[in-house]
Amino acid sequence: MIAAQPFDFPYDGNLVPSQTALMVIDLQIDFCSPNGYFASMGYDPAPLAAIVPAVNRVISAARQAGCLIIHTRQGYRADLADMTPYEKWRRKRSGLENTQVLLRSSPGFQLLPELDVADTDVIIDKTCNSSFTYTDLEHVLRAQGITHMLFTGCTTDVCVHTTLREACDRNFQCLTISDCCASGEQWAHEAAINMISIENGVFGTVSTSDAVIAGLAKASR
């Protein structure tokens, strides 16, 4: 069990690491670097980079317990063939037309070098806010027998929350680790975290890295 709100996770008390996936969403250079996409949009990437040590601690604990570690990367083809007209319009409006940000061919697309990534981890590349849309994420989860998901990464209010909501709709049991997620604005992060546990956990539960690490340490493989 993991101490969480509004109830301990999972609700039935049966935490099985081999059936649990740790999602590490979009901790890429483009989001966390002062020269990346997020900074180009006018946001401070420092809060995003600041969660990496806590995320790494959870990754280590989850890997040791026997959980599946899944990293996601947001980005588009170099020829923009998979970028919708609306996304192209937003890109131009933001002054990012003819730049390399959020392109899979650019260095910014890569995961942060300080992030704990092992050869056994799964990497899912996506073009949408949800890690499920146009990817094989659900197929991987079902193939690996995953029933429970732990969420970390950025941003809390966009890609983390969108993936979380879709996971809940697909009947995965979900827990979001609040200090392992971040947004460009603190109020957006807090709002996203707060709405998870409304209506007795409509989008699952919320916990902290310390509580998750403690819970995983007690769980057997």
Secondary structure as UniProt FT lines:
FT   TURN            11..12
FT   HELIX           17..19
FT   STRAND          20..25
FT   HELIX           29..32
FT   TURN            34..35
FT   HELIX           37..40
FT   TURN            41..42
FT   HELIX           46..50
FT   HELIX           52..65
FT   STRAND          68..74
FT   TURN            78..79
FT   TURN            81..82
FT   HELIX           85..93
FT   TURN            94..95
FT   TURN            97..98
FT   TURN            101..102
FT   TURN            104..105
FT   HELIX           107..109
FT   TURN            113..114
FT   TURN            119..120
FT   STRAND          122..126
FT   TURN            133..134
FT   HELIX           137..143
FT   TURN            144..145
FT   STRAND          148..154
FT   HELIX           156..160
FT   HELIX           161..169
FT   TURN            170..171
FT   STRAND          173..182
FT   HELIX           186..196
FT   HELIX           198..201
FT   TURN            202..203
FT   STRAND          205..207
FT   HELIX           209..218
//
